[in-house]
Amino acid sequence: MPFPRVTVCSFNPIKRTFVEREFNSRGDAEKQKLNSTRDLSDDLLDYLMMFNSDAMTLYGRADGQQLHSGDNVFKQYVATHPNFTADTFFMNAGFSCSDMFKMCSFGGRRFDCCKYATPVFSDLGKCFTLSVQDSEKPWMKMQTEPGIAAGLQIILDSHLEEQFDSETDGVTPVFSSAFENGFRYYVHANEQIPFLASEGIAVSPDSVVYSALSSSKYILLSSKAWGNCSDSWPPGYDFAFPYTAAMCSTMCKAKYFNRLCGCSPSIYNYESSEFEVENLFCWFGGLSAYFVDCTPYETYRCMDTKMKKVVNQTTLNIEMPTCEECRVECRSQVYHSFNSYGKGLSRGALIWLSKQGQWPILHMKSNFQVVNVFFRDMSYTEYIQKQGMSLTELLSDIGGNMGMFMGMSVFTIIELSLFLSKIGWIAFSRKRRDYMYSKKKSEEQHEKELEDVVTGFKLFRHRKSGNDMSRLREKIKGLPMHRVTSEQLNVSKLAWENEPDLERRLAKVTRQKSALKEHKDHQTEQVGRGRAASMFRSRRSRSETAPATSHIT
């Protein structure tokens, strides 16, 4: 597997011998001036150490009055030394590669550390990035098997004798944010900023650290493919170096400070014209800045007057930019380390090292530390973000659900779309509404006329087909028989023929039928009455003739 870069920083960014040499290496006039005014004092050194502090850390820990005093000392020194800058001072006063790196090996084979080490600038001052992938030797580019023996080993020298010690030289110790001796190292990908992209791993003198690495790759969807990542700088960020979320956030803070304060803290500052792909972080925050560098006091003063916000009348809050425009990069690689420590170098190791470099055992026991970086297994985890479903899958899913549960098809959707479009047309077009109203009235009139025609046709069909001979015979058989004279038939026939209107004919026939029925009932009543009268007369005659017959007998 390709081996990552390792950036190593010392917790002591300034060598004491460099400061002492600055006092003693000048000319006589300059030497007398420095010794008399002591313009490169411990107060100035302490103030310079705050140049690389994070803005929030500086505001939370620093004292405003002390910063103001240090700022005056700094301005006085710059007035007498026009070419002096804090960044150049840290790069010159820091440890060299040969001072820090004593021995390096990869896969058990030694190589020259400084040949593949590049000086970089960070919040801890001057650091060195070791890139074994830049080697022309194939065996240094990749780790071929898991384990400590196949990885990278670095032996570092802390040089505690280069620290300022108040007990021996009367100078106040210089502190930044470090509370320990030794080094901090970062394992990171090639295009990432060490102290922003990965967690730092600390190692102290007379100890050994083992960092077992696991690698993870992230491939995310861009905003054009329903994702939320980005591979390019957002609008307003015109920088030439590759885009990363950490670098974007850093430049966002730099722009924010420059807009409010007219300058930017050096830790956020970077000159894009000095960018090189092979030397990404060289002079970060530094020698040729994109914005004007703020001094620590200017940063503190600007935050206190322009960024401070009172919450609930008691709590102070500093408003920092959220940098929402800085999205995570679409492709990234992260190295997670699992660290274990050992305390104290063995006697055999000290003897072997003394033979290799002629270093005193007491010095090694007090200053040396060993860093082992290796892959714990020859594999990596890849996380690929994919769409939950494509547009085709979404339409297929919708169509399948609608067809199965709602009985809808493509034609139904088309018809529904047409219906909704016409409804919308009617709602927004008055001319269309008037047309539809007149069309509706015309259709209603047409339907009424058609209904009248159909009704007449049905009546005609009923008279023509409903009174055929077969059905007529059945109706006649079911009716009670009564006599109709020829004179009555002639009258009905004449009335039927003389009436032109069909309905009136039917009405007359109906009335005639009712009249015939009444006439029949009347005749039946008369016949009944006649029969009753004849029966009464016959009984009466019988009663009158009965005694005479009896007398004769």
Order of alpha helices (4+ residues) and beta strands (2+ residues): beta-alpha-alpha-alpha-alpha-alpha-alpha-alpha-beta-beta-beta-beta-alpha-beta-alpha-beta-alpha-beta-beta-alpha-beta-beta-alpha-beta-beta-beta-alpha-alpha-beta-alpha-alpha-alpha-alpha-alpha-alpha
